[in-house]
């Protein structure tokens, strides 16, 4: 095992501050994931279906990529292909040069960490600012993210308080809402002045050429809406065939990543600004990155390409929960952009077995990572393949060119074990001899230099063999560890998982009243406000809400996109309606209330479908602290899949599903409402 890796492990285990931060994250993440999955009727069936979808995509990746590229180009998106990190960086630099860019706003994207994009851009005179709160924090500290979902998981509120005192001149505080507000104020100027926005892509839909970007804080929407140029970094494997497949992934990814039924903002980006659109980028670019993925696809580790980057395996892994993401380093001590179980497979596969193969040994092979994976990737099996050196080719994986990387003492020990295990007599003798070394303490401890002796123990060998127990008529127990410390695990059933039942359609199987009740329940659970009123009461309700906030000017859709009676009432009350555009963004950003409609809602998640287009600026639902949404009750459906299939969602350059107020939990996993998007969401259902 790498000396640098061993050093990082020791350093992490000795860091009490880190241990406290990691414990808090893991406990909460595991709990909320379990609670979120409890709301699914057939979670195992969905996982199997998602696994099959991902397998199909990787099997036919070239076909799906061609389909996506064709449809994306038809939508007006500019497509680039990058074979490696160098080409990807060169493409970004070329786009920046063509647009005379100086300031770049980035939302979270692990691809950018993989290709070291920030360093390259800064070396070429560009200012790059991370806008996700956790990413912003680690950027200020000069660090890489410690977790793919929660970048600052290794820090406490005190750490962030001292950082903001030093970097932002904020008086020292441990109040998380105060720190979040300070970051919001700084980053708002970045959004408004950025020449280019850079984001990742969670999923790309082949049948429509759509980019799907998920974010809770709203920074993903900001960087894909406000700057005149948007660049999306897409790993070539992140394709789903259809919108139905996307709907399934959206039911699994947020639950696994953050314990939510759906992220706050699900952006569906079909193209750049279309004629008549009031906002949106003039250019939308997609850089499709290979960077070793084609090689990985042809290797015994190809299943790793099924990964949807939820981070659940990190939270479940007992190793990651002790050492954190920064401990996963190469033989030379360079950090891996992908830590935890998924990174222990992905890093050797993409960046070389020689440099990162040792990471696969930082695993107990307990299987918790596979249990947590929403697409049922066999991570323990893949880790064993990395240990065996099976990272190069699938054609002849059987030994000849394998380069396993165990330490010499371990390789010799495994040979000895193999010799003993080949004959029953040898094995019984070895078992009896092993008991001699327990010393009556119940554990066999090896010297520290072995790696095992530092932080791992062998369980005490069984006192009697299975055959001896059987002959004596003892009853063996199916438990993880019994009172004798003797383990016998019953194999999992080979019975097929039940097929995934089709998702119920609201209009067919649920009454309107039931859907309205469910919508209200979900919205209030998210921290939003639900107001039910008759159409004749709508204008009075809106005016009442505005008077309560002492508001005389609001951001709004065009009058033609709002109820005419409401528009007349607002004018009579001398309420000014400003339609935000790309030209008046600076002025619009200071207005505290935005008013839009929603073409539909999904009761099961509390999600609102809001398309852009002429007369419907998306920034009206994004820039203000308070967002008022008008929703006709007949348009309340049951599932997110129904929202995705609405024609209006595909007939706009961009659309968004909004599920609650903007939020973050990037500091000590403490929920804070209101970050870059509205902190107050009020739905008026009439």
Secondary structure, 3 states (H helix, E strand, C coil): CCHHHHHHHHHHHCCHHHHHHHHHHHHHHHHHHHHHHCCCCCHHHHHHHHHHHHHHHHHCHHHHHHHHHHHHHHCCCEEEEECCHHHHHHHHHHHHHHCCCCEEEECCCHHHHHCCHHHHHHHCCCEEEECCHHHHHHHHCCCCCCCCCCCCCCCCHHHHHHHHHHHCCCCCCCCHHHHHHHHHHHHHHHHHHCCEEEEECCEEECCCCEEEEEECCCHHHHHHHCCCEEEEEEECCCEECCHHHHHHHHHHHHHHHHCCCCCCEEEEECCCCCCCCCCCCCEEEEEEECCCHHHHHCCCCHHHHHCCCCCHHHHHCCCHHHHCHHHCECCCCCECCCCHHHHHHHHHHHHCHHHHHHHHHCCCCCCHHHHHCCCCCCHHHHHHHHHCCCCCCCCCCCCCCCCCCCCHHHHHHHHHHHHHHCCHHHHHHHHHHHHHCCCCCCEECCCHHHCHHHHCCEECCCCCCHHHHHHCCCCCCCCCCCCCCCCCCCCCCCCCCCCCCCCCCHHHHCCHHHHHHHHHHHHHHHCCEEEECCHHHHHHHHHHHHHHCCCCEEEECCHHHCCHHHHHHHHHCCCEEECCCCCCHHHHCCCCEEEEECCEEECCCCEEEEECCCCCCHHHHCCCCEEEEEECHHHEECCHHHHHCCHHHHCCCEEEEECCCCEECCCCCCCEECCCCCCEEEEEEC
